[in-house]
């Protein structure tokens, strides 16, 4: 599925960020749009833990993903 492909691509991006430098900020733009709800929630949980050691900024125009992030007590800004 598209969600599986996107998840593999995100894994590669995270691995490359780790190889380049320890504290490279990670910018994600609508990364979770192809994910089902369970996968999106799990990935947001992972990214929340990931961002404890480095900065991660995610942009989305999808209210569902924004709500998932709010429910996980992520730092969110609604523009």
Residue frames as qw, qx, qy, qz and C-alpha x, y, z in Angstrom:
[[0.000, 0.888, 0.460, 0.000, 0.00, 0.00, 0.00],
 [0.271, 0.777, -0.060, 0.565, 1.00, 3.65, -0.27],
 [0.530, -0.799, 0.154, -0.239, 1.23, 3.88, 3.51],
 [0.915, -0.241, 0.183, 0.268, 3.80, 1.08, 3.61],
 [0.644, 0.478, 0.085, 0.590, 5.88, 2.75, 0.91],
 [0.056, -0.855, 0.065, -0.511, 5.69, 6.11, 2.72],
 [0.740, -0.654, 0.152, -0.049, 6.68, 4.45, 6.00],
 [0.877, 0.015, 0.146, 0.458, 9.74, 2.87, 4.37],
 [0.391, 0.675, 0.050, 0.623, 10.66, 6.26, 2.85],
 [0.377, -0.858, 0.098, -0.335, 10.35, 7.94, 6.25],
 [0.882, -0.405, 0.148, 0.192, 12.63, 5.28, 7.75],
 [0.732, 0.309, 0.113, 0.596, 15.25, 6.01, 5.09],
 [0.075, 0.823, 0.005, 0.563, 14.98, 9.77, 5.70],
 [0.623, -0.757, 0.129, -0.146, 15.47, 9.26, 9.44],
 [0.902, -0.157, 0.159, 0.371, 18.48, 7.01, 8.83],
 [0.542, 0.542, 0.079, 0.637, 20.09, 9.54, 6.48],
 [0.213, -0.878, 0.042, -0.427, 19.49, 12.34, 9.01],
 [0.802, -0.572, 0.153, 0.079, 21.28, 10.23, 11.63],
 [0.839, 0.104, 0.170, 0.507, 24.23, 9.65, 9.28],
 [0.324, 0.766, 0.070, 0.550, 24.63, 13.29, 8.24],
 [0.099, 0.399, -0.450, 0.793, 24.85, 14.82, 11.69],
 [0.191, -0.275, -0.859, 0.389, 23.39, 14.18, 15.12],
 [0.056, 0.555, 0.497, -0.664, 21.36, 17.35, 15.46],
 [0.025, -0.089, -0.542, -0.835, 19.98, 17.97, 11.98],
 [0.462, 0.232, 0.409, -0.751, 16.44, 19.32, 12.30],
 [0.186, 0.210, 0.915, 0.290, 13.88, 17.13, 10.60],
 [0.387, 0.289, 0.041, -0.875, 11.16, 18.84, 8.54],
 [0.203, 0.228, 0.940, 0.153, 8.21, 16.72, 7.45],
 [0.351, 0.197, -0.095, -0.911, 5.46, 17.98, 5.15],
 [0.810, 0.102, 0.009, -0.577, 2.24, 15.91, 5.15],
 [0.112, 0.414, -0.903, -0.032, 4.27, 12.77, 5.71],
 [0.253, 0.052, 0.912, -0.318, 1.43, 10.75, 7.24],
 [0.536, 0.263, -0.032, -0.802, -1.34, 11.40, 4.72],
 [0.651, 0.187, -0.641, -0.360, -1.22, 7.88, 3.20],
 [0.112, 0.129, -0.904, 0.391, -1.12, 6.17, 6.61],
 [0.504, -0.529, -0.621, -0.282, -4.13, 4.49, 8.17],
 [0.411, -0.805, 0.045, -0.426, -5.14, 5.76, 11.62],
 [0.889, -0.434, 0.045, 0.139, -3.24, 3.10, 13.57],
 [0.761, 0.203, 0.044, 0.614, -0.03, 3.62, 11.59],
 [0.115, 0.750, 0.008, 0.652, -0.33, 7.42, 11.86],
 [0.603, -0.757, 0.049, -0.246, -0.77, 7.26, 15.64],
 [0.908, -0.259, 0.082, 0.319, 2.16, 4.87, 16.08],
 [0.607, 0.416, 0.055, 0.675, 4.38, 7.01, 13.85],
 [0.126, -0.823, 0.020, -0.553, 3.45, 10.18, 15.75],
 [0.782, -0.619, 0.069, -0.003, 4.30, 8.42, 19.02],
 [0.848, 0.026, 0.092, 0.521, 7.66, 7.45, 17.54],
 [0.358, 0.627, 0.060, 0.689, 8.32, 10.98, 16.25],
 [0.423, -0.848, 0.009, -0.318, 7.45, 12.44, 19.65],
 [0.838, -0.466, 0.159, 0.234, 10.09, 10.21, 21.26],
 [0.721, 0.329, 0.162, 0.588, 12.49, 10.88, 18.37],
 [0.132, 0.809, 0.062, 0.569, 12.17, 14.62, 18.91],
 [0.652, -0.751, -0.035, 0.097, 13.43, 14.35, 22.49],
 [0.716, -0.313, 0.270, 0.562, 16.97, 14.15, 21.08],
 [0.259, -0.015, 0.424, 0.868, 16.59, 16.34, 17.99],
 [0.336, 0.398, 0.177, -0.835, 14.18, 18.85, 16.56],
 [0.181, 0.276, 0.865, 0.379, 11.36, 17.53, 14.40],
 [0.303, 0.367, 0.129, -0.870, 8.85, 19.83, 12.71],
 [0.228, 0.283, 0.887, 0.284, 5.86, 18.39, 10.90],
 [0.308, 0.215, -0.068, -0.924, 3.45, 20.34, 8.72],
 [0.111, 0.305, 0.931, 0.170, -0.01, 19.05, 7.83],
 [0.334, -0.077, -0.137, -0.929, -3.27, 20.39, 6.52],
 [0.575, -0.240, -0.735, -0.267, -5.15, 17.34, 7.78],
 [0.476, -0.570, 0.204, -0.638, -7.18, 17.92, 10.93],
 [0.956, -0.221, -0.164, -0.105, -7.12, 14.22, 11.84],
 [0.754, 0.196, -0.333, 0.531, -3.33, 14.13, 12.00],
 [0.002, -0.545, 0.266, -0.795, -3.29, 17.41, 13.93],
 [0.722, -0.477, 0.033, -0.499, -5.78, 15.93, 16.42],
 [0.939, -0.058, -0.282, 0.188, -3.65, 12.78, 16.81],
 [0.486, 0.355, -0.346, 0.720, -0.65, 15.00, 17.64],
 [0.319, -0.549, 0.180, -0.752, -2.68, 17.03, 20.14],
 [0.889, -0.346, -0.122, -0.274, -3.91, 13.83, 21.83],
 [0.867, 0.026, -0.277, 0.413, -0.28, 12.76, 22.27],
 [0.375, -0.882, -0.053, 0.281, 0.50, 16.15, 23.88],
 [0.638, 0.190, 0.219, 0.714, 2.87, 17.13, 21.09],
 [0.070, -0.532, -0.056, 0.842, 3.67, 20.80, 20.73],
 [0.351, 0.520, 0.683, 0.374, 1.13, 21.90, 18.13],
 [0.039, 0.420, 0.017, -0.906, 0.36, 25.18, 16.41],
 [0.398, 0.579, 0.702, 0.117, -2.77, 25.69, 14.35],
 [0.121, -0.267, 0.200, 0.935, -2.39, 28.41, 11.73]]
